[in-house]
Amino acid sequence: RDVTISGITFRQMNNNHFIEMDACADCAISGNEFLDAADGSRDTAEAINLDTPDRRTRGFGSVWSKQDGTANERVTISANRFDGMERALGTHNFTAGEYHTDIVVTGNTITSNSDDAIHIMNWANPVFTGNTISSSAGSVGIRACGTTNPTIRGNTFDDSAAAVVFR
């Protein structure tokens, strides 16, 4: 709870995530730079990954974790720069019936991602405002799967195969 990550430059992500966020509440990630995923990074390598600790899905499998599927809540991701990532942020696995709630993504710049810029699964009440997303050809700006009550307003999408896709 109550974690703030700001003013850090992250470079050369290699087949993982720069920030793995699981079962967190009241957190802020702001004013950071996430630069250059190394060649060969896996397709689901988000710079910021919101996940649930779940033995079945292998989400955050540390031995000291309760593995109880607790989702993240009240997280703000703002004023960051993402350049050359597989994905800037998102979720690539989920615990059934558990939703990351009240996630606010605002004022971020995302360029040169090789997969969807933002890929979310099982998020409730997410807010996406004032982001600038210039995706690589063929990728999607925001891909939302199993998402309820999203607000997407005042964003700029360039060079995406689609700005927003709901599944």
Secondary structure, 3 states (H helix, E strand, C coil): CCCEEECCEEEEECCCCCEEEECCEEEEEECCEEEEECCCCCCCCEEEEEECCECCCCECCCCCCCCECCCCEEEEEECCEEECCCEEEECCCCCCCCCEEEEEEECCEEECCCCCCEEEECEECCEEECCEEECCCCCEEEEEECCECCEEECCEEECCCEEEEEC
